[in-house]
Amino acid sequence: MYFCTVEKTKIINAFVVLGTILKELGENQTYSMRSAAVTEQEFDEINEVITREFHYNGWFTEDSIRQAMRGISSWLTSEQLTEWSNQYPQNPTQKDVAVIMAGNIPLVGFHDFLCVLLSGHRVICKHSSEDARMLPALVKLLFHFEPELVDYIRFSDRKLEGYQAVIATGSNNSMLHFEQYFAHVPHVFRGHRTSVAVITGQETTEELKELGVDCLTYFGRGCRNVTHLLFPEGFDLNRFFESIVDLSDVVNNKKYGNNYDYNKAVHLMNLSTFLDNNFLLLKESDQLFSPLSMLHYQFYRSKEELNAFLASNRSSIQCVVGRDFIPFGQAQCPSLNDYADGIDTMAFLANC
């Protein structure tokens, strides 16, 4: 079956309607006429999925799920989806593309899901057990908005079969399994990355607070969360701690709090030097990846030294936050063109 412009328009229209619903859900609004594409009962059912999710996965709080929905809804406008997808040629052969999704933050696989459908392919979703309920609930809405999508989307909770291409995201250890099982078909494999922040010393209190948001949104579990801070030599670290004090509620999450207590105890027993503000630990280290509830930091003496560090770690960095990079507070607000690991998913799908 070949993909034509009319079908693409139908799919875009379905996602635009979904975007309207996600915006209202993300803002925790009550059912309104803007939600008229679904019944009040259907709207309430999605809200129930959101509020129940915490009982399945303690990391997925209601606030974090609604934040993810707000971010996704910002993509789902007719203008953006059309302009973005029209940048890529249509693959002449429609394929069944398996998408193996991570489960570290809510709906983290949605972008890949969207890419496959707007590229004209069918998608086989293999979701993580940590995030197994939200996307199926949204897909039910998509089927309601555009019944033809029933032939384009399926979920698999068993061994994947019938795929001609694969997009897989997981840990670095998972990469070995991806290579073993999926290297024989066109593929995109993504491992573990993290993000860093460059501080010049001229930042305002508000900018430093927004940096804290980049570190602690989704409890620091995303690849776009900042785990490593690069300060100019002589920077007063108390400025950073004082700026993020309003974010202290993060420690009240049981899972985050357990990580904080554990990492603090380990470093105390090892007589390690670290800083503590009762909800976040800071440790001087040149390691990019830090444990949950802890940030690594180091001082740079020159712009050349800073650039050399960024260049040497490029393959492990998802994004860089700072005045000359992604603005503070925007790390978890990627656009449609911000592809994970710098791999253009749409270009891959156009040629796979």
PEDA-V266861 format. One line per field, one symbol per residue. phi: phi as a letter, one per 20 degrees, with the letter a starting at -180 (. if undefined). psi: psi as a letter, one per 30 degrees, with the letter a starting at -180 (. if undefined). burial: # if it has 24 or more other ideal C-beta (glycine too) atoms within 12 Angstrom, else .. A space follows every 10 residues. Layout:
# PEDA-V266861
phi: ???
psi: ???
burial: ???
This chain:
# PEDA-V266861
phi: .eedffffff ffgffffgff ffffffelee gbffeffcff ffffffgfff feggfebffe fgffffffff fffffedgff fffffffdff ffdfcedede efcfcflfef ffgfgfffen eeddedefff bddffgfffg fgfffbgffg edcbdcdcff bmddbcccca ffffgffgff ecfecgbcdc decbcccdde oefegfffff fgfffdglmm eefeffdcdd dfgnfeffgf gffdgfefgg fffgffgfff fffffffffe lfebdbdnbb dccfaeffec fgncdebbdd dbffffffff ffdgfddfbd drfecfggnd gecfefeeeg mmeffffgff cf
psi: klkleeeeee eeeeeeeeee eeeeeeghll klffgfflle eeeeeeeeee ffeffejffi leeeeeeeee eefffileee eeeefffklk kfkkljjkjj klgelkhfge eeeeeeeffg lkkjkjlkff igeeeeeeee eeeeejfffe ffklkkgakk lgkflkjkka leefeeeeee fgfflklkkk aklallkjkf fgkleeeeee eeeeefkggg flfgkkfkkj kkkfkjffee eefgffgffe ffkeeeeeee eeeeeeeeeg hlkllkggfk kkkklgkekl lkgkkkllkk fleeeeeeee efgeffkelk klegbkkkfg eghllffikk ggjjeeeeff g.
burial: ..#...##.# ########## ######.... ....#.##.. .##.###.## ..#...#.## ########## #######..# #..##..#.. #..####### ########## ########## ########.# ########## ######.##. .####....# ..######## ...##..#.. .#..###### ########## ..#...#### ########## ########## ##..#.#.## #.##..#..# #.#.##..## ..##..#... ...#.##.## #####..### ########## .....#..## ..#..##### ##..##.### ####.#.### #.#.##.### .#
